[in-house]
């Protein structure tokens, strides 16, 4: 009987010691596991926040960075060719052809000295003079001589090696689309590069 009570007492003491020793360890393990999840969750939140912050910063930076304004240089080749052709026709006494061609050459010569295509951050605008003043209303179709790139449907430059006409169609003037033709009295390569960059590539033309 005494032996049985002694054994029971030892078992109880051992169980109590195990609870005392293992208890805090178990609590520490639980706390360690809990805090580990908390730390991981915090790290995940921090990473996601950084990604969002970087994305927002990138978008804002793109909006703040504006494209440089491009103004192609004047090119006098077309008016000079027309005036030369007119002089040749005068020489052979073909006045009916020489007069209109000569007048057209003089008009384009005058326009070359004053008209400029201005490619700013959002639109193509026709301006006049060295101070790039506004050209006013379009005398043919009305409205301001300024068209946003987003309204362009298509455009072409004829002909690539010696560009004579630039054509484009836009939906800003009217919803069904408005066609414009301009003589290329500007540097053809600069004009083409600006049109490609701001309005998208042309499929069939471009200086070589």
CORKA-V508498 format. One record per run of one state. SS is the DSSP state (H for helix, E for strand, C for the rest). FROM is the first residue (numbers start at 1). TO is the last residue. If there is no record, write none. Layout:
# CORKA-V508498
ss=SS from=FROM to=TO
ss=SS from=FROM to=TO
This chain:
# CORKA-V508498
ss=C from=1 to=1
ss=H from=2 to=64
ss=C from=65 to=69
ss=E from=70 to=71
ss=C from=72 to=73
ss=E from=74 to=74
ss=C from=75 to=76
ss=H from=77 to=91
ss=C from=92 to=94
ss=H from=95 to=114
ss=E from=115 to=119
ss=C from=120 to=122
ss=E from=123 to=128
ss=C from=129 to=132
ss=E from=133 to=134
ss=C from=135 to=136
ss=E from=137 to=137
ss=C from=138 to=143
ss=E from=144 to=144
ss=C from=145 to=145
ss=E from=146 to=148
ss=H from=149 to=151
ss=E from=152 to=158
ss=C from=159 to=164
ss=E from=165 to=170
ss=C from=171 to=177
ss=E from=178 to=183
ss=C from=184 to=185
ss=E from=186 to=186
ss=C from=187 to=187
ss=H from=188 to=199
ss=C from=200 to=208
